[in-house]
Amino acid sequence: MALFLFVVIVAMVLGLIGTVVHGLGYLLVIGVAVFVADLIFLAVHGARRARRRPLR
């Protein structure tokens, strides 16, 4: 969970830098891509984890 939060913070920082500094818009794109990839990873990890638990 700490890694997830760290990656989210990195994505937000890259997005802020890309927005504030003109000419570094590609950092905004990288930040958004990292954030989306992190959310996809979390969803896949959660689905696998839920599948392993037996129903009671």
mmCIF entry with sequence, helices, sheets and N, C-alpha, C, O atoms, coordinates in Angstrom:
data_MODEL
# 
_entry.id   MODEL 
# 
_entity.id                         1 
_entity.type                       polymer 
_entity.pdbx_number_of_molecules   1 
# 
_entity_poly.entity_id                      1 
_entity_poly.type                           'polypeptide(L)' 
_entity_poly.nstd_linkage                   no 
_entity_poly.nstd_monomer                   no 
_entity_poly.pdbx_seq_one_letter_code       MALFLFVVIVAMVLGLIGTVVHGLGYLLVIGVAVFVADLIFLAVHGARRARRRPLR 
_entity_poly.pdbx_seq_one_letter_code_can   MALFLFVVIVAMVLGLIGTVVHGLGYLLVIGVAVFVADLIFLAVHGARRARRRPLR 
_entity_poly.pdbx_strand_id                 A 
# 
loop_
_entity_poly_seq.entity_id 
_entity_poly_seq.num 
_entity_poly_seq.mon_id 
_entity_poly_seq.hetero 
1 1  MET n 
1 2  ALA n 
1 3  LEU n 
1 4  PHE n 
1 5  LEU n 
1 6  PHE n 
1 7  VAL n 
1 8  VAL n 
1 9  ILE n 
1 10 VAL n 
1 11 ALA n 
1 12 MET n 
1 13 VAL n 
1 14 LEU n 
1 15 GLY n 
1 16 LEU n 
1 17 ILE n 
1 18 GLY n 
1 19 THR n 
1 20 VAL n 
1 21 VAL n 
1 22 HIS n 
1 23 GLY n 
1 24 LEU n 
1 25 GLY n 
1 26 TYR n 
1 27 LEU n 
1 28 LEU n 
1 29 VAL n 
1 30 ILE n 
1 31 GLY n 
1 32 VAL n 
1 33 ALA n 
1 34 VAL n 
1 35 PHE n 
1 36 VAL n 
1 37 ALA n 
1 38 ASP n 
1 39 LEU n 
1 40 ILE n 
1 41 PHE n 
1 42 LEU n 
1 43 ALA n 
1 44 VAL n 
1 45 HIS n 
1 46 GLY n 
1 47 ALA n 
1 48 ARG n 
1 49 ARG n 
1 50 ALA n 
1 51 ARG n 
1 52 ARG n 
1 53 ARG n 
1 54 PRO n 
1 55 LEU n 
1 56 ARG n 
# 
_struct_asym.id          A 
_struct_asym.entity_id   1 
# 
loop_
_struct_conf.conf_type_id 
_struct_conf.id 
_struct_conf.pdbx_PDB_helix_id 
_struct_conf.beg_label_comp_id 
_struct_conf.beg_label_asym_id 
_struct_conf.beg_label_seq_id 
_struct_conf.pdbx_beg_PDB_ins_code 
_struct_conf.end_label_comp_id 
_struct_conf.end_label_asym_id 
_struct_conf.end_label_seq_id 
_struct_conf.pdbx_end_PDB_ins_code 
_struct_conf.beg_auth_comp_id 
_struct_conf.beg_auth_asym_id 
_struct_conf.beg_auth_seq_id 
_struct_conf.end_auth_comp_id 
_struct_conf.end_auth_asym_id 
_struct_conf.end_auth_seq_id 
_struct_conf.pdbx_PDB_helix_class 
_struct_conf.details 
_struct_conf.pdbx_PDB_helix_length 
HELX_P HELX_P1 AA1 ALA A 2  ? VAL A 20 ? ALA A 2  VAL A 20 1 ? 19 
HELX_P HELX_P2 AA2 GLY A 25 ? ARG A 52 ? GLY A 25 ARG A 52 1 ? 28 
# 
_struct_conf_type.id          HELX_P 
_struct_conf_type.criteria    ? 
_struct_conf_type.reference   ? 
# 
loop_
_atom_site.group_PDB 
_atom_site.id 
_atom_site.type_symbol 
_atom_site.label_atom_id 
_atom_site.label_alt_id 
_atom_site.label_comp_id 
_atom_site.label_asym_id 
_atom_site.label_entity_id 
_atom_site.label_seq_id 
_atom_site.pdbx_PDB_ins_code 
_atom_site.Cartn_x 
_atom_site.Cartn_y 
_atom_site.Cartn_z 
_atom_site.occupancy 
_atom_site.B_iso_or_equiv 
_atom_site.pdbx_formal_charge 
_atom_site.auth_seq_id 
_atom_site.auth_comp_id 
_atom_site.auth_asym_id 
_atom_site.auth_atom_id 
_atom_site.pdbx_PDB_model_num 
ATOM 1   N N  . MET A 1 1  ? 0.814   -1.184  0.000   1.00 0.00 ? 1  MET A N  1 
ATOM 2   C CA . MET A 1 1  ? 0.000   0.000   0.000   1.00 0.00 ? 1  MET A CA 1 
ATOM 3   C C  . MET A 1 1  ? 0.868   1.263   0.000   1.00 0.00 ? 1  MET A C  1 
ATOM 4   O O  . MET A 1 1  ? 0.507   2.282   -0.588  1.00 0.00 ? 1  MET A O  1 
ATOM 5   N N  . ALA A 1 2  ? 2.003   1.172   0.663   1.00 0.00 ? 2  ALA A N  1 
ATOM 6   C CA . ALA A 1 2  ? 2.907   2.322   0.682   1.00 0.00 ? 2  ALA A CA 1 
ATOM 7   C C  . ALA A 1 2  ? 3.443   2.606   -0.720  1.00 0.00 ? 2  ALA A C  1 
ATOM 8   O O  . ALA A 1 2  ? 3.600   3.764   -1.105  1.00 0.00 ? 2  ALA A O  1 
ATOM 9   N N  . LEU A 1 3  ? 3.724   1.549   -1.479  1.00 0.00 ? 3  LEU A N  1 
ATOM 10  C CA . LEU A 1 3  ? 4.206   1.735   -2.849  1.00 0.00 ? 3  LEU A CA 1 
ATOM 11  C C  . LEU A 1 3  ? 3.136   2.399   -3.708  1.00 0.00 ? 3  LEU A C  1 
ATOM 12  O O  . LEU A 1 3  ? 3.444   3.265   -4.526  1.00 0.00 ? 3  LEU A O  1 
ATOM 13  N N  . PHE A 1 4  ? 1.889   1.998   -3.524  1.00 0.00 ? 4  PHE A N  1 
ATOM 14  C CA . PHE A 1 4  ? 0.787   2.606   -4.267  1.00 0.00 ? 4  PHE A CA 1 
ATOM 15  C C  . PHE A 1 4  ? 0.723   4.106   -3.980  1.00 0.00 ? 4  PHE A C  1 
ATOM 16  O O  . PHE A 1 4  ? 0.615   4.912   -4.904  1.00 0.00 ? 4  PHE A O  1 
ATOM 17  N N  . LEU A 1 5  ? 0.789   4.479   -2.710  1.00 0.00 ? 5  LEU A N  1 
ATOM 18  C CA . LEU A 1 5  ? 0.723   5.893   -2.353  1.00 0.00 ? 5  LEU A CA 1 
ATOM 19  C C  . LEU A 1 5  ? 1.925   6.666   -2.890  1.00 0.00 ? 5  LEU A C  1 
ATOM 20  O O  . LEU A 1 5  ? 1.789   7.809   -3.328  1.00 0.00 ? 5  LEU A O  1 
ATOM 21  N N  . PHE A 1 6  ? 3.097   6.041   -2.855  1.00 0.00 ? 6  PHE A N  1 
ATOM 22  C CA . PHE A 1 6  ? 4.290   6.690   -3.388  1.00 0.00 ? 6  PHE A CA 1 
ATOM 23  C C  . PHE A 1 6  ? 4.151   6.960   -4.883  1.00 0.00 ? 6  PHE A C  1 
ATOM 24  O O  . PHE A 1 6  ? 4.495   8.044   -5.354  1.00 0.00 ? 6  PHE A O  1 
ATOM 25  N N  . VAL A 1 7  ? 3.650   5.981   -5.628  1.00 0.00 ? 7  VAL A N  1 
ATOM 26  C CA . VAL A 1 7  ? 3.494   6.152   -7.073  1.00 0.00 ? 7  VAL A CA 1 
ATOM 27  C C  . VAL A 1 7  ? 2.438   7.217   -7.373  1.00 0.00 ? 7  VAL A C  1 
ATOM 28  O O  . VAL A 1 7  ? 2.589   7.985   -8.324  1.00 0.00 ? 7  VAL A O  1 
ATOM 29  N N  . VAL A 1 8  ? 1.384   7.269   -6.580  1.00 0.00 ? 8  VAL A N  1 
ATOM 30  C CA . VAL A 1 8  ? 0.368   8.309   -6.768  1.00 0.00 ? 8  VAL A CA 1 
ATOM 31  C C  . VAL A 1 8  ? 0.975   9.685   -6.529  1.00 0.00 ? 8  VAL A C  1 
ATOM 32  O O  . VAL A 1 8  ? 0.707   10.618  -7.286  1.00 0.00 ? 8  VAL A O  1 
ATOM 33  N N  . ILE A 1 9  ? 1.784   9.822   -5.490  1.00 0.00 ? 9  ILE A N  1 
ATOM 34  C CA . ILE A 1 9  ? 2.432   11.104  -5.205  1.00 0.00 ? 9  ILE A CA 1 
ATOM 35  C C  . ILE A 1 9  ? 3.379   11.491  -6.332  1.00 0.00 ? 9  ILE A C  1 
ATOM 36  O O  . ILE A 1 9  ? 3.420   12.654  -6.732  1.00 0.00 ? 9  ILE A O  1 
ATOM 37  N N  . VAL A 1 10 ? 4.140   10.532  -6.847  1.00 0.00 ? 10 VAL A N  1 
ATOM 38  C CA . VAL A 1 10 ? 5.049   10.812  -7.966  1.00 0.00 ? 10 VAL A CA 1 
ATOM 39  C C  . VAL A 1 10 ? 4.262   11.266  -9.187  1.00 0.00 ? 10 VAL A C  1 
ATOM 40  O O  . VAL A 1 10 ? 4.668   12.204  -9.872  1.00 0.00 ? 10 VAL A O  1 
ATOM 41  N N  . ALA A 1 11 ? 3.145   10.612  -9.466  1.00 0.00 ? 11 ALA A N  1 
ATOM 42  C CA . ALA A 1 11 ? 2.322   10.995  -10.617 1.00 0.00 ? 11 ALA A CA 1 
ATOM 43  C C  . ALA A 1 11 ? 1.765   12.408  -10.438 1.00 0.00 ? 11 ALA A C  1 
ATOM 44  O O  . ALA A 1 11 ? 1.718   13.182  -11.394 1.00 0.00 ? 11 ALA A O  1 
ATOM 45  N N  . MET A 1 12 ? 1.346   12.744  -9.220  1.00 0.00 ? 12 MET A N  1 
ATOM 46  C CA . MET A 1 12 ? 0.820   14.091  -8.984  1.00 0.00 ? 12 MET A CA 1 
ATOM 47  C C  . MET A 1 12 ? 1.913   15.144  -9.118  1.00 0.00 ? 12 MET A C  1 
ATOM 48  O O  . MET A 1 12 ? 1.675   16.216  -9.675  1.00 0.00 ? 12 MET A O  1 
ATOM 49  N N  . VAL A 1 13 ? 3.100   14.852  -8.617  1.00 0.00 ? 13 VAL A N  1 
ATOM 50  C CA . VAL A 1 13 ? 4.203   15.809  -8.727  1.00 0.00 ? 13 VAL A CA 1 
ATOM 51  C C  . VAL A 1 13 ? 4.589   16.015  -10.190 1.00 0.00 ? 13 VAL A C  1 
ATOM 52  O O  . VAL A 1 13 ? 4.794   17.151  -10.619 1.00 0.00 ? 13 VAL A O  1 
ATOM 53  N N  . LEU A 1 14 ? 4.691   14.938  -10.954 1.00 0.00 ? 14 LEU A N  1 
ATOM 54  C CA . LEU A 1 14 ? 5.003   15.073  -12.382 1.00 0.00 ? 14 LEU A CA 1 
ATOM 55  C C  . LEU A 1 14 ? 3.925   15.874  -13.100 1.00 0.00 ? 14 LEU A C  1 
ATOM 56  O O  . LEU A 1 14 ? 4.229   16.693  -13.967 1.00 0.00 ? 14 LEU A O  1 
ATOM 57  N N  . GLY A 1 15 ? 2.674   15.638  -12.743 1.00 0.00 ? 15 GLY A N  1 
ATOM 58  C CA . GLY A 1 15 ? 1.583   16.393  -13.347 1.00 0.00 ? 15 GLY A CA 1 
ATOM 59  C C  . GLY A 1 15 ? 1.645   17.869  -13.008 1.00 0.00 ? 15 GLY A C  1 
ATOM 60  O O  . GLY A 1 15 ? 1.425   18.716  -13.875 1.00 0.00 ? 15 GLY A O  1 
ATOM 61  N N  . LEU A 1 16 ? 1.944   18.187  -11.753 1.00 0.00 ? 16 LEU A N  1 
ATOM 62  C CA . LEU A 1 16 ? 2.059   19.594  -11.358 1.00 0.00 ? 16 LEU A CA 1 
ATOM 63  C C  . LEU A 1 16 ? 3.219   20.283  -12.059 1.00 0.00 ? 16 LEU A C  1 
ATOM 64  O O  . LEU A 1 16 ? 3.080   21.411  -12.533 1.00 0.00 ? 16 LEU A O  1 
ATOM 65  N N  . ILE A 1 17 ? 4.361   19.613  -12.127 1.00 0.00 ? 17 ILE A N  1 
ATOM 66  C CA . ILE A 1 17 ? 5.518   20.201  -12.808 1.00 0.00 ? 17 ILE A CA 1 
ATOM 67  C C  . ILE A 1 17 ? 5.200   20.408  -14.287 1.00 0.00 ? 17 ILE A C  1 
ATOM 68  O O  . ILE A 1 17 ? 5.514   21.454  -14.855 1.00 0.00 ? 17 ILE A O  1 
ATOM 69  N N  . GLY A 1 18 ? 4.579   19.412  -14.903 1.00 0.00 ? 18 GLY A N  1 
ATOM 70  C CA . GLY A 1 18 ? 4.231   19.530  -16.317 1.00 0.00 ? 18 GLY A CA 1 
ATOM 71  C C  . GLY A 1 18 ? 3.226   20.624  -16.595 1.00 0.00 ? 18 GLY A C  1 
ATOM 72  O O  . GLY A 1 18 ? 3.233   21.221  -17.671 1.00 0.00 ? 18 GLY A O  1 
ATOM 73  N N  . THR A 1 19 ? 2.359   20.893  -15.630 1.00 0.00 ? 19 THR A N  1 
ATOM 74  C CA . THR A 1 19 ? 1.358   21.944  -15.810 1.00 0.00 ? 19 THR A CA 1 
ATOM 75  C C  . THR A 1 19 ? 1.958   23.329  -15.590 1.00 0.00 ? 19 THR A C  1 
ATOM 76  O O  . THR A 1 19 ? 1.679   24.257  -16.350 1.00 0.00 ? 19 THR A O  1 
ATOM 77  N N  . VAL A 1 20 ? 2.777   23.469  -14.561 1.00 0.00 ? 20 VAL A N  1 
ATOM 78  C CA . VAL A 1 20 ? 3.314   24.783  -14.193 1.00 0.00 ? 20 VAL A CA 1 
ATOM 79  C C  . VAL A 1 20 ? 4.394   25.245  -15.166 1.00 0.00 ? 20 VAL A C  1 
ATOM 80  O O  . VAL A 1 20 ? 4.384   26.396  -15.603 1.00 0.00 ? 20 VAL A O  1 
ATOM 81  N N  . VAL A 1 21 ? 5.316   24.361  -15.504 1.00 0.00 ? 21 VAL A N  1 
ATOM 82  C CA . VAL A 1 21 ? 6.435   24.736  -16.363 1.00 0.00 ? 21 VAL A CA 1 
ATOM 83  C C  . VAL A 1 21 ? 6.023   24.529  -17.820 1.00 0.00 ? 21 VAL A C  1 
ATOM 84  O O  . VAL A 1 21 ? 5.784   23.403  -18.259 1.00 0.00 ? 21 VAL A O  1 
ATOM 85  N N  . HIS A 1 22 ? 5.947   25.614  -18.546 1.00 0.00 ? 22 HIS A N  1 
ATOM 86  C CA . HIS A 1 22 ? 5.560   25.513  -19.957 1.00 0.00 ? 22 HIS A CA 1 
ATOM 87  C C  . HIS A 1 22 ? 6.676   24.829  -20.734 1.00 0.00 ? 22 HIS A C  1 
ATOM 88  O O  . HIS A 1 22 ? 7.857   25.096  -20.511 1.00 0.00 ? 22 HIS A O  1 
ATOM 89  N N  . GLY A 1 23 ? 6.296   23.957  -21.636 1.00 0.00 ? 23 GLY A N  1 
ATOM 90  C CA . GLY A 1 23 ? 7.275   23.217  -22.414 1.00 0.00 ? 23 GLY A CA 1 
ATOM 91  C C  . GLY A 1 23 ? 7.572   21.845  -21.827 1.00 0.00 ? 23 GLY A C  1 
ATOM 92  O O  . GLY A 1 23 ? 8.260   21.034  -22.447 1.00 0.00 ? 23 GLY A O  1 
ATOM 93  N N  . LEU A 1 24 ? 7.054   21.588  -20.639 1.00 0.00 ? 24 LEU A N  1 
ATOM 94  C CA . LEU A 1 24 ? 7.250   20.264  -20.043 1.00 0.00 ? 24 LEU A CA 1 
ATOM 95  C C  . LEU A 1 24 ? 5.913   19.544  -19.922 1.00 0.00 ? 24 LEU A C  1 
ATOM 96  O O  . LEU A 1 24 ? 5.665   18.826  -18.953 1.00 0.00 ? 24 LEU A O  1 
ATOM 97  N N  . GLY A 1 25 ? 5.077   19.740  -20.894 1.00 0.00 ? 25 GLY A N  1 
ATOM 98  C CA . GLY A 1 25 ? 3.768   19.094  -20.904 1.00 0.00 ? 25 GLY A CA 1 
ATOM 99  C C  . GLY A 1 25 ? 3.851   17.592  -20.962 1.00 0.00 ? 25 GLY A C  1 
ATOM 100 O O  . GLY A 1 25 ? 2.919   16.899  -20.554 1.00 0.00 ? 25 GLY A O  1 
ATOM 101 N N  . TYR A 1 26 ? 4.967   17.074  -21.470 1.00 0.00 ? 26 TYR A N  1 
ATOM 102 C CA . TYR A 1 26 ? 5.119   15.627  -21.529 1.00 0.00 ? 26 TYR A CA 1 
ATOM 103 C C  . TYR A 1 26 ? 5.192   15.023  -20.126 1.00 0.00 ? 26 TYR A C  1 
ATOM 104 O O  . TYR A 1 26 ? 4.854   13.854  -19.944 1.00 0.00 ? 26 TYR A O  1 
ATOM 105 N N  . LEU A 1 27 ? 5.632   15.808  -19.124 1.00 0.00 ? 27 LEU A N  1 
ATOM 106 C CA . LEU A 1 27 ? 5.626   15.304  -17.753 1.00 0.00 ? 27 LEU A CA 1 
ATOM 107 C C  . LEU A 1 27 ? 4.202   15.106  -17.247 1.00 0.00 ? 27 LEU A C  1 
ATOM 108 O O  . LEU A 1 27 ? 3.934   14.184  -16.476 1.00 0.00 ? 27 LEU A O  1 
ATOM 109 N N  . LEU A 1 28 ? 3.294   15.972  -17.680 1.00 0.00 ? 28 LEU A N  1 
ATOM 110 C CA . LEU A 1 28 ? 1.889   15.797  -17.328 1.00 0.00 ? 28 LEU A CA 1 
ATOM 111 C C  . LEU A 1 28 ? 1.360   14.499  -17.923 1.00 0.00 ? 28 LEU A C  1 
ATOM 112 O O  . LEU A 1 28 ? 0.646   13.751  -17.254 1.00 0.00 ? 28 LEU A O  1 
ATOM 113 N N  . VAL A 1 29 ? 1.704   14.233  -19.163 1.00 0.00 ? 29 VAL A N  1 
ATOM 114 C CA . VAL A 1 29 ? 1.268   13.002  -19.822 1.00 0.00 ? 29 VAL A CA 1 
ATOM 115 C C  . VAL A 1 29 ? 1.862   11.784  -19.116 1.00 0.00 ? 29 VAL A C  1 
ATOM 116 O O  . VAL A 1 29 ? 1.163   10.794  -18.902 1.00 0.00 ? 29 VAL A O  1 
ATOM 117 N N  . ILE A 1 30 ? 3.138   11.846  -18.754 1.00 0.00 ? 30 ILE A N  1 
ATOM 118 C CA . ILE A 1 30 ? 3.783   10.732  -18.047 1.00 0.00 ? 30 ILE A CA 1 
ATOM 119 C C  . ILE A 1 30 ? 3.133   10.531  -16.683 1.00 0.00 ? 30 ILE A C  1 
ATOM 120 O O  . ILE A 1 30 ? 2.897   9.396   -16.270 1.00 0.00 ? 30 ILE A O  1 
ATOM 121 N N  . GLY A 1 31 ? 2.842   11.625  -15.982 1.00 0.00 ? 31 GLY A N  1 
ATOM 122 C CA . GLY A 1 31 ? 2.194   11.525  -14.679 1.00 0.00 ? 31 GLY A CA 1 
ATOM 123 C C  . GLY A 1 31 ? 0.830   10.868  -14.764 1.00 0.00 ? 31 GLY A C  1 
ATOM 124 O O  . GLY A 1 31 ? 0.496   10.016  -13.941 1.00 0.00 ? 31 GLY A O  1 
ATOM 125 N N  . VAL A 1 32 ? 0.045   11.256  -15.747 1.00 0.00 ? 32 VAL A N  1 
ATOM 126 C CA . VAL A 1 32 ? -1.276  10.658  -15.935 1.00 0.00 ? 32 VAL A CA 1 
ATOM 127 C C  . VAL A 1 32 ? -1.143  9.179   -16.300 1.00 0.00 ? 32 VAL A C  1 
ATOM 128 O O  . VAL A 1 32 ? -1.904  8.348   -15.803 1.00 0.00 ? 32 VAL A O  1 
ATOM 129 N N  . ALA A 1 33 ? -0.183  8.846   -17.164 1.00 0.00 ? 33 ALA A N  1 
ATOM 130 C CA . ALA A 1 33 ? 0.022   7.454   -17.553 1.00 0.00 ? 33 ALA A CA 1 
ATOM 131 C C  . ALA A 1 33 ? 0.443   6.604   -16.360 1.00 0.00 ? 33 ALA A C  1 
ATOM 132 O O  . ALA A 1 33 ? -0.031  5.479   -16.204 1.00 0.00 ? 33 ALA A O  1 
ATOM 133 N N  . VAL A 1 34 ? 1.325   7.128   -15.523 1.00 0.00 ? 34 VAL A N  1 
ATOM 134 C CA . VAL A 1 34 ? 1.755   6.392   -14.333 1.00 0.00 ? 34 VAL A CA 1 
ATOM 135 C C  . VAL A 1 34 ? 0.578   6.189   -13.384 1.00 0.00 ? 34 VAL A C  1 
ATOM 136 O O  . VAL A 1 34 ? 0.419   5.107   -12.817 1.00 0.00 ? 34 VAL A O  1 
ATOM 137 N N  . PHE A 1 35 ? -0.243  7.217   -13.207 1.00 0.00 ? 35 PHE A N  1 
ATOM 138 C CA . PHE A 1 35 ? -1.394  7.112   -12.320 1.00 0.00 ? 35 PHE A CA 1 
ATOM 139 C C  . PHE A 1 35 ? -2.390  6.074   -12.833 1.00 0.00 ? 35 PHE A C  1 
ATOM 140 O O  . PHE A 1 35 ? -2.897  5.269   -12.051 1.00 0.00 ? 35 PHE A O  1 
ATOM 141 N N  . VAL A 1 36 ? -2.674  6.081   -14.125 1.00 0.00 ? 36 VAL A N  1 
ATOM 142 C CA . VAL A 1 36 ? -3.611  5.119   -14.710 1.00 0.00 ? 36 VAL A CA 1 
ATOM 143 C C  . VAL A 1 36 ? -3.050  3.698   -14.608 1.00 0.00 ? 36 VAL A C  1 
ATOM 144 O O  . VAL A 1 36 ? -3.783  2.762   -14.288 1.00 0.00 ? 36 VAL A O  1 
ATOM 145 N N  . ALA A 1 37 ? -1.751  3.538   -14.880 1.00 0.00 ? 37 ALA A N  1 
ATOM 146 C CA . ALA A 1 37 ? -1.139  2.212   -14.763 1.00 0.00 ? 37 ALA A CA 1 
ATOM 147 C C  . ALA A 1 37 ? -1.194  1.715   -13.325 1.00 0.00 ? 37 ALA A C  1 
ATOM 148 O O  . ALA A 1 37 ? -1.404  0.526   -13.084 1.00 0.00 ? 37 ALA A O  1 
ATOM 149 N N  . ASP A 1 38 ? -1.010  2.608   -12.382 1.00 0.00 ? 38 ASP A N  1 
ATOM 150 C CA . ASP A 1 38 ? -1.076  2.229   -10.976 1.00 0.00 ? 38 ASP A CA 1 
ATOM 151 C C  . ASP A 1 38 ? -2.484  1.799   -10.580 1.00 0.00 ? 38 ASP A C  1 
ATOM 152 O O  . ASP A 1 38 ? -2.651  0.828   -9.841  1.00 0.00 ? 38 ASP A O  1 
ATOM 153 N N  . LEU A 1 39 ? -3.489  2.505   -11.062 1.00 0.00 ? 39 LEU A N  1 
ATOM 154 C CA . LEU A 1 39 ? -4.865  2.120   -10.764 1.00 0.00 ? 39 LEU A CA 1 
ATOM 155 C C  . LEU A 1 39 ? -5.212  0.771   -11.392 1.00 0.00 ? 39 LEU A C  1 
ATOM 156 O O  . LEU A 1 39 ? -5.908  -0.036  -10.776 1.00 0.00 ? 39 LEU A O  1 
ATOM 157 N N  . ILE A 1 40 ? -4.736  0.524   -12.604 1.00 0.00 ? 40 ILE A N  1 
ATOM 158 C CA . ILE A 1 40 ? -4.978  -0.762  -13.262 1.00 0.00 ? 40 ILE A CA 1 
ATOM 159 C C  . ILE A 1 40 ? -4.300  -1.880  -12.482 1.00 0.00 ? 40 ILE A C  1 
ATOM 160 O O  . ILE A 1 40 ? -4.888  -2.943  -12.278 1.00 0.00 ? 40 ILE A O  1 
ATOM 161 N N  . PHE A 1 41 ? -3.064  -1.644  -12.044 1.00 0.00 ? 41 PHE A N  1 
ATOM 162 C CA . PHE A 1 41 ? -2.348  -2.652  -11.254 1.00 0.00 ? 41 PHE A CA 1 
ATOM 163 C C  . PHE A 1 41 ? -3.103  -2.953  -9.963  1.00 0.00 ? 41 PHE A C  1 
ATOM 164 O O  . PHE A 1 41 ? -3.238  -4.115  -9.579  1.00 0.00 ? 41 PHE A O  1 
ATOM 165 N N  . LEU A 1 42 ? -3.592  -1.920  -9.297  1.00 0.00 ? 42 LEU A N  1 
ATOM 166 C CA . LEU A 1 42 ? -4.326  -2.114  -8.048  1.00 0.00 ? 42 LEU A CA 1 
ATOM 167 C C  . LEU A 1 42 ? -5.612  -2.901  -8.296  1.00 0.00 ? 42 LEU A C  1 
ATOM 168 O O  . LEU A 1 42 ? -5.966  -3.763  -7.491  1.00 0.00 ? 42 LEU A O  1 
ATOM 169 N N  . ALA A 1 43 ? -6.309  -2.626  -9.379  1.00 0.00 ? 43 ALA A N  1 
ATOM 170 C CA . ALA A 1 43 ? -7.546  -3.342  -9.695  1.00 0.00 ? 43 ALA A CA 1 
ATOM 171 C C  . ALA A 1 43 ? -7.273  -4.813  -9.992  1.00 0.00 ? 43 ALA A C  1 
ATOM 172 O O  . ALA A 1 43 ? -8.002  -5.688  -9.525  1.00 0.00 ? 43 ALA A O  1 
ATOM 173 N N  . VAL A 1 44 ? -6.227  -5.087  -10.765 1.00 0.00 ? 44 VAL A N  1 
ATOM 174 C CA . VAL A 1 44 ? -5.876  -6.474  -11.089 1.00 0.00 ? 44 VAL A CA 1 
ATOM 175 C C  . VAL A 1 44 ? -5.440  -7.211  -9.834  1.00 0.00 ? 44 VAL A C  1 
ATOM 176 O O  . VAL A 1 44 ? -5.832  -8.359  -9.620  1.00 0.00 ? 44 VAL A O  1 
ATOM 177 N N  . HIS A 1 45 ? -4.641  -6.570  -9.012  1.00 0.00 ? 45 HIS A N  1 
ATOM 178 C CA . HIS A 1 45 ? -4.170  -7.188  -7.773  1.00 0.00 ? 45 HIS A CA 1 
ATOM 179 C C  . HIS A 1 45 ? -5.348  -7.489  -6.845  1.00 0.00 ? 45 HIS A C  1 
ATOM 180 O O  . HIS A 1 45 ? -5.399  -8.554  -6.230  1.00 0.00 ? 45 HIS A O  1 
ATOM 181 N N  . GLY A 1 46 ? -6.284  -6.560  -6.745  1.00 0.00 ? 46 GLY A N  1 
ATOM 182 C CA . GLY A 1 46 ? -7.461  -6.768  -5.906  1.00 0.00 ? 46 GLY A CA 1 
ATOM 183 C C  . GLY A 1 46 ? -8.349  -7.884  -6.422  1.00 0.00 ? 46 GLY A C  1 
ATOM 184 O O  . GLY A 1 46 ? -8.908  -8.647  -5.635  1.00 0.00 ? 46 GLY A O  1 
ATOM 185 N N  . ALA A 1 47 ? -8.484  -7.986  -7.738  1.00 0.00 ? 47 ALA A N  1 
ATOM 186 C CA . ALA A 1 47 ? -9.306  -9.044  -8.324  1.00 0.00 ? 47 ALA A CA 1 
ATOM 187 C C  . ALA A 1 47 ? -8.674  -10.411 -8.085  1.00 0.00 ? 47 ALA A C  1 
ATOM 188 O O  . ALA A 1 47 ? -9.377  -11.373 -7.778  1.00 0.00 ? 47 ALA A O  1 
ATOM 189 N N  . ARG A 1 48 ? -7.362  -10.502 -8.222  1.00 0.00 ? 48 ARG A N  1 
ATOM 190 C CA . ARG A 1 48 ? -6.686  -11.777 -7.958  1.00 0.00 ? 48 ARG A CA 1 
ATOM 191 C C  . ARG A 1 48 ? -6.805  -12.162 -6.496  1.00 0.00 ? 48 ARG A C  1 
ATOM 192 O O  . ARG A 1 48 ? -7.009  -13.329 -6.161  1.00 0.00 ? 48 ARG A O  1 
ATOM 193 N N  . ARG A 1 49 ? -6.675  -11.171 -5.631  1.00 0.00 ? 49 ARG A N  1 
ATOM 194 C CA . ARG A 1 49 ? -6.743  -11.437 -4.190  1.00 0.00 ? 49 ARG A CA 1 
ATOM 195 C C  . ARG A 1 49 ? -8.146  -11.895 -3.801  1.00 0.00 ? 49 ARG A C  1 
ATOM 196 O O  . ARG A 1 49 ? -8.298  -12.795 -2.975  1.00 0.00 ? 49 ARG A O  1 
ATOM 197 N N  . ALA A 1 50 ? -9.165  -11.283 -4.389  1.00 0.00 ? 50 ALA A N  1 
ATOM 198 C CA . ALA A 1 50 ? -10.554 -11.655 -4.080  1.00 0.00 ? 50 ALA A CA 1 
ATOM 199 C C  . ALA A 1 50 ? -10.872 -13.042 -4.621  1.00 0.00 ? 50 ALA A C  1 
ATOM 200 O O  . ALA A 1 50 ? -11.664 -13.773 -4.025  1.00 0.00 ? 50 ALA A O  1 
ATOM 201 N N  . ARG A 1 51 ? -10.272 -13.406 -5.727  1.00 0.00 ? 51 ARG A N  1 
ATOM 202 C CA . ARG A 1 51 ? -10.520 -14.710 -6.322  1.00 0.00 ? 51 ARG A CA 1 
ATOM 203 C C  . ARG A 1 51 ? -9.933  -15.843 -5.474  1.00 0.00 ? 51 ARG A C  1 
ATOM 204 O O  . ARG A 1 51 ? -10.477 -16.947 -5.457  1.00 0.00 ? 51 ARG A O  1 
ATOM 205 N N  . ARG A 1 52 ? -8.834  -15.576 -4.776  1.00 0.00 ? 52 ARG A N  1 
ATOM 206 C CA . ARG A 1 52 ? -8.186  -16.602 -3.961  1.00 0.00 ? 52 ARG A CA 1 
ATOM 207 C C  . ARG A 1 52 ? -8.938  -16.896 -2.669  1.00 0.00 ? 52 ARG A C  1 
ATOM 208 O O  . ARG A 1 52 ? -8.819  -17.998 -2.133  1.00 0.00 ? 52 ARG A O  1 
ATOM 209 N N  . ARG A 1 53 ? -9.701  -15.948 -2.161  1.00 0.00 ? 53 ARG A N  1 
ATOM 210 C CA . ARG A 1 53 ? -10.403 -16.148 -0.894  1.00 0.00 ? 53 ARG A CA 1 
ATOM 211 C C  . ARG A 1 53 ? -11.628 -17.032 -1.112  1.00 0.00 ? 53 ARG A C  1 
ATOM 212 O O  . ARG A 1 53 ? -12.441 -16.756 -1.994  1.00 0.00 ? 53 ARG A O  1 
ATOM 213 N N  . PRO A 1 54 ? -11.764 -18.085 -0.320  1.00 0.00 ? 54 PRO A N  1 
ATOM 214 C CA . PRO A 1 54 ? -12.966 -18.916 -0.452  1.00 0.00 ? 54 PRO A CA 1 
ATOM 215 C C  . PRO A 1 54 ? -14.168 -18.227 0.175   1.00 0.00 ? 54 PRO A C  1 
ATOM 216 O O  . PRO A 1 54 ? -14.041 -17.487 1.151   1.00 0.00 ? 54 PRO A O  1 
ATOM 217 N N  . LEU A 1 55 ? -15.327 -18.482 -0.398  1.00 0.00 ? 55 LEU A N  1 
ATOM 218 C CA . LEU A 1 55 ? -16.554 -17.907 0.135   1.00 0.00 ? 55 LEU A CA 1 
ATOM 219 C C  . LEU A 1 55 ? -16.972 -18.692 1.374   1.00 0.00 ? 55 LEU A C  1 
ATOM 220 O O  . LEU A 1 55 ? -16.820 -19.912 1.427   1.00 0.00 ? 55 LEU A O  1 
ATOM 221 N N  . ARG A 1 56 ? -17.493 -17.993 2.353   1.00 0.00 ? 56 ARG A N  1 
ATOM 222 C CA . ARG A 1 56 ? -17.910 -18.677 3.593   1.00 0.00 ? 56 ARG A CA 1 
ATOM 223 C C  . ARG A 1 56 ? -19.399 -18.836 3.633   1.00 0.00 ? 56 ARG A C  1 
ATOM 224 O O  . ARG A 1 56 ? -19.935 -19.386 4.596   1.00 0.00 ? 56 ARG A O  1 
# 
